């Protein structure tokens, strides 16, 4: 990975050759710092104001693609007229698009069963947060004592692995979180493609835009590994992390700095 600040000339060339930008961002760890409880990851006003201004730029389309439930991410970002994708892209909403993947309906009974069993078998473990996303389920263990983490994972796999083996659901893993999803090959990159089409149609832009994707989580690697130049992939975190992204920035403040750079120079 290359530090993006040392490669702005190249970034400029890619963007100016196209003339349009499609900027897509993760939420937790990208627009807000990672916190102990998901409900506390509140985006501050300066970040929201920056996104609002960017959303009004005529040559920029904006999307937030999160693992959170669609309705939750809309409430947390609170910027109108942009694209939102929740549950890692199984739900999409924005100008000219409203989408829920059909596989979600088939998976709901199994996800409800898994949730019930997890609540029954992990009631006494402190620090667990079980997040029902409607189309998926997340078990957060960031606040669980280190000595109890292996036990939590064992119970999770004892319950969920059978469903996964029977192709009823799929498993995925993020930062201190175990996730259950519908059993379909669909991820953030799939959602990114759908939103990209809708963004071009909404903007009535015939020519291709440059996609800039910024994220920090393991689920964002599904996007990074499939993106190719002139599109721009940006990992948020340490260079030592083995990300498939082309560029990196260090933290959330750097993400906002990069968004500010785009606001100032384009649109």
C-alpha positions as CSV (number, residue, x, y, z in Angstrom):
1,X,0.0,0.0,0.0
2,X,1.0,3.6,-0.7
3,X,0.3,6.6,1.5
4,X,-2.3,8.6,-0.4
5,X,-0.8,12.0,0.5
6,X,2.4,11.1,-1.3
7,X,0.4,10.2,-4.5
8,X,-2.0,13.1,-4.9
9,X,-0.6,13.9,-8.3
10,X,-1.5,10.4,-9.6
11,X,-5.0,10.7,-7.9
12,X,-5.6,14.0,-9.6
13,X,-4.7,12.5,-13.0
14,X,-7.1,9.6,-12.6
15,X,-10.0,11.9,-11.5
16,X,-9.5,14.6,-14.1
17,X,-9.4,12.0,-16.9
18,X,-12.9,10.9,-16.0
19,X,-14.4,14.2,-14.7
20,X,-16.8,12.4,-12.3
21,X,-16.3,10.8,-8.8
22,X,-18.3,8.1,-7.2
23,X,-17.2,8.2,-3.5
24,X,-18.2,5.3,-1.3
25,X,-17.3,4.9,2.4
26,X,-17.7,2.4,5.2
27,X,-19.0,3.9,8.4
28,X,-17.5,2.4,11.6
29,X,-13.8,3.0,11.7
30,X,-13.9,5.2,8.6
31,X,-16.3,8.1,9.2
32,X,-16.3,7.5,13.0
33,X,-13.8,5.8,15.3
34,X,-14.4,2.3,16.5
35,X,-16.0,2.4,19.9
36,X,-16.9,-0.1,22.6
37,X,-20.6,-0.1,21.8
38,X,-22.0,0.3,18.2
39,X,-24.7,2.7,19.4
40,X,-22.0,5.1,20.5
41,X,-20.4,5.5,17.1
42,X,-22.0,8.8,16.4
43,X,-20.8,10.9,13.5
44,X,-19.9,14.4,14.6
45,X,-21.4,17.5,13.0
46,X,-18.2,18.6,11.1
47,X,-18.1,15.2,9.3
48,X,-21.9,15.4,8.5
49,X,-21.6,19.0,7.3
50,X,-18.7,17.9,5.1
51,X,-20.6,15.0,3.5
52,X,-23.6,17.3,3.0
53,X,-21.6,19.8,1.1
54,X,-20.0,17.1,-0.9
55,X,-23.4,15.6,-1.8
56,X,-24.3,18.9,-3.5
57,X,-21.3,18.8,-5.8
58,X,-22.6,18.3,-9.4
59,X,-19.8,15.9,-10.4
60,X,-19.7,13.8,-7.2
61,X,-22.0,10.9,-6.2
62,X,-21.8,9.7,-2.6
63,X,-22.6,6.4,-0.9
64,X,-22.2,5.0,2.6
65,X,-21.9,1.2,2.7
66,X,-22.1,-0.3,6.1
67,X,-22.6,-3.6,8.0
68,X,-25.3,-1.9,10.0
69,X,-29.0,-2.2,9.4
70,X,-30.1,0.2,6.6
71,X,-32.5,2.2,8.7
72,X,-29.8,2.6,11.4
73,X,-27.1,3.9,9.1
74,X,-29.5,6.4,7.5
75,X,-30.3,7.8,11.0
76,X,-26.7,8.0,12.0
77,X,-25.4,9.7,8.9
78,X,-28.4,12.0,8.3
79,X,-27.4,13.3,4.9
80,X,-30.2,13.5,2.3
81,X,-29.9,12.6,-1.4
82,X,-27.1,10.1,-1.2
83,X,-26.9,6.3,-1.5
84,X,-27.0,4.0,1.5
85,X,-26.3,0.3,1.7
86,X,-26.9,-1.6,4.9
87,X,-26.1,-5.1,6.1
88,X,-23.0,-5.2,3.9
89,X,-25.0,-4.4,0.8
90,X,-28.1,-6.7,1.2
91,X,-30.2,-3.5,1.5
92,X,-29.7,-0.5,-0.8
93,X,-31.6,2.8,-0.9
94,X,-30.9,6.1,-2.8
95,X,-31.7,8.2,-5.9
96,X,-33.4,5.8,-8.3
97,X,-32.9,2.6,-6.3
98,X,-34.5,0.7,-3.5
99,X,-33.3,-2.9,-3.2
100,X,-33.4,-5.8,-0.8
101,X,-31.7,-9.0,-1.9
102,X,-34.3,-11.8,-2.4
103,X,-32.1,-14.2,-0.5
104,X,-32.8,-12.3,2.7
105,X,-36.4,-13.6,2.9
106,X,-35.3,-17.2,2.7
107,X,-32.7,-16.7,5.4
108,X,-34.9,-15.0,8.0
109,X,-36.3,-18.1,9.7
110,X,-32.8,-19.5,10.2
111,X,-31.4,-16.2,11.5
112,X,-34.3,-16.0,14.0
113,X,-33.5,-19.5,15.2
114,X,-29.8,-18.7,15.6
115,X,-30.6,-15.6,17.5
116,X,-32.9,-17.4,19.9
117,X,-30.3,-20.1,20.5
118,X,-27.4,-17.6,21.1
119,X,-29.5,-15.7,23.6
120,X,-30.3,-18.9,25.4
121,X,-26.8,-20.2,25.5
122,X,-24.8,-17.0,26.1
123,X,-27.0,-15.2,28.7
124,X,-24.3,-14.9,31.4
125,X,-21.3,-13.7,29.4
126,X,-20.7,-10.1,30.1
127,X,-20.0,-7.7,27.3
128,X,-21.7,-9.5,24.4
129,X,-23.8,-7.4,22.0
130,X,-26.2,-9.4,19.8
131,X,-27.2,-7.1,16.9
132,X,-30.3,-8.1,14.9
133,X,-30.0,-6.5,11.4
134,X,-33.2,-7.9,10.1
135,X,-31.4,-9.5,7.1
136,X,-28.5,-10.7,9.2
137,X,-27.1,-11.1,12.7
138,X,-23.9,-9.8,14.4
139,X,-22.3,-11.0,17.6
140,X,-20.0,-8.3,18.9
141,X,-17.4,-9.5,21.5
142,X,-15.2,-6.4,21.8
143,X,-16.2,-5.9,25.4
144,X,-16.0,-9.5,26.5
145,X,-13.1,-10.4,28.8
146,X,-10.2,-12.0,26.9
147,X,-10.5,-15.2,29.0
148,X,-14.1,-15.6,27.8
149,X,-13.6,-14.9,24.1
150,X,-12.7,-18.4,23.0
151,X,-15.7,-19.8,24.9
152,X,-18.0,-17.3,23.1
153,X,-16.6,-18.3,19.7
154,X,-17.0,-22.0,20.5
155,X,-20.7,-21.6,21.4
156,X,-21.2,-19.5,18.3
157,X,-19.7,-22.0,16.0
158,X,-21.4,-25.0,17.7
159,X,-24.7,-23.3,16.9
160,X,-24.1,-21.7,13.5
161,X,-21.8,-24.1,11.8
162,X,-24.6,-26.6,11.2
163,X,-26.7,-24.0,9.4
164,X,-23.7,-22.9,7.3
165,X,-22.9,-26.5,6.4
166,X,-26.5,-27.0,5.3
167,X,-26.2,-23.8,3.2
168,X,-28.9,-22.1,5.1
169,X,-26.6,-19.1,6.0
170,X,-23.1,-17.9,5.5
171,X,-20.6,-16.7,8.1
172,X,-18.3,-13.7,8.0
173,X,-15.9,-12.2,10.4
174,X,-15.0,-8.5,11.1
175,X,-13.2,-6.6,13.8
176,X,-14.3,-8.3,17.1
177,X,-17.5,-9.4,15.5
178,X,-19.0,-12.7,14.2
179,X,-21.7,-12.4,11.6
180,X,-24.4,-14.5,10.0
181,X,-25.7,-13.6,6.6
182,X,-28.0,-15.0,3.9
183,X,-26.3,-17.8,1.9
184,X,-25.5,-16.0,-1.3
185,X,-22.4,-14.7,-2.9
186,X,-23.1,-11.1,-2.2
187,X,-20.9,-8.6,-0.5
188,X,-20.0,-4.9,-0.4
189,X,-18.4,-5.0,-3.9
190,X,-21.7,-6.4,-5.3
191,X,-23.6,-3.5,-3.7
192,X,-21.0,-1.1,-4.9
193,X,-21.6,-2.2,-8.5
194,X,-25.4,-1.8,-8.1
195,X,-25.0,1.7,-6.6
196,X,-22.5,2.7,-9.3
197,X,-25.1,1.9,-12.0
198,X,-27.7,3.9,-10.2
199,X,-25.4,6.8,-9.6
200,X,-24.5,7.1,-13.3
201,X,-28.2,6.9,-14.2
202,X,-29.2,9.4,-11.5
203,X,-26.5,11.9,-12.7
204,X,-27.4,11.3,-16.3
205,X,-23.7,10.7,-16.9
206,X,-22.9,8.6,-19.9
207,X,-19.2,8.4,-19.3
208,X,-17.5,6.3,-16.6
209,X,-16.8,7.8,-13.2
210,X,-13.8,7.1,-11.0
211,X,-14.8,5.1,-8.0
212,X,-13.1,5.9,-4.7
213,X,-13.8,3.4,-1.9
214,X,-12.6,4.0,1.7
215,X,-12.9,1.4,4.4
216,X,-11.1,-0.2,7.4
217,X,-12.8,-3.6,8.0
218,X,-12.2,-7.1,6.8
219,X,-15.5,-6.9,4.9
220,X,-14.0,-4.0,2.9
221,X,-11.3,-6.3,1.6
222,X,-14.1,-7.8,-0.7
223,X,-14.1,-4.5,-2.4
224,X,-10.3,-3.8,-2.3
225,X,-9.3,-7.1,-3.9
226,X,-11.6,-6.5,-6.9
227,X,-10.9,-2.9,-7.6
228,X,-8.5,-1.9,-10.3
229,X,-7.0,1.4,-11.5
230,X,-8.2,4.0,-12.4
231,X,-10.5,3.3,-9.5
232,X,-9.0,4.2,-6.1
233,X,-9.1,2.0,-3.0
234,X,-8.1,3.4,0.4
235,X,-7.6,1.4,3.6
236,X,-7.9,3.2,6.9
237,X,-5.3,2.0,9.4
238,X,-1.7,1.0,9.7
239,X,0.4,0.3,6.6
240,X,1.6,-3.0,8.3
241,X,-1.9,-4.4,7.9
242,X,-2.0,-6.7,4.8
243,X,-4.8,-5.0,3.0
244,X,-5.5,-5.4,-0.7
245,X,-6.1,-1.7,-1.0
246,X,-3.9,0.4,-3.3
247,X,-3.5,3.3,-0.9
248,X,-3.9,4.0,2.9
249,X,-4.6,6.7,5.4
250,X,-4.0,6.4,9.1
251,X,-7.2,7.2,10.8
252,X,-10.7,8.8,10.7
253,X,-9.2,12.3,10.8
254,X,-7.3,11.5,7.6
255,X,-10.5,10.3,6.0
256,X,-12.1,13.6,6.7
257,X,-9.1,15.4,5.4
258,X,-9.3,13.4,2.1
259,X,-13.0,14.2,1.8
260,X,-12.2,17.8,2.3
261,X,-9.5,17.6,-0.4
262,X,-12.1,16.2,-2.8
263,X,-14.6,18.9,-1.9
264,X,-12.1,21.7,-2.5
265,X,-10.8,20.4,-5.8
266,X,-13.7,18.8,-7.6
267,X,-17.3,19.3,-8.5
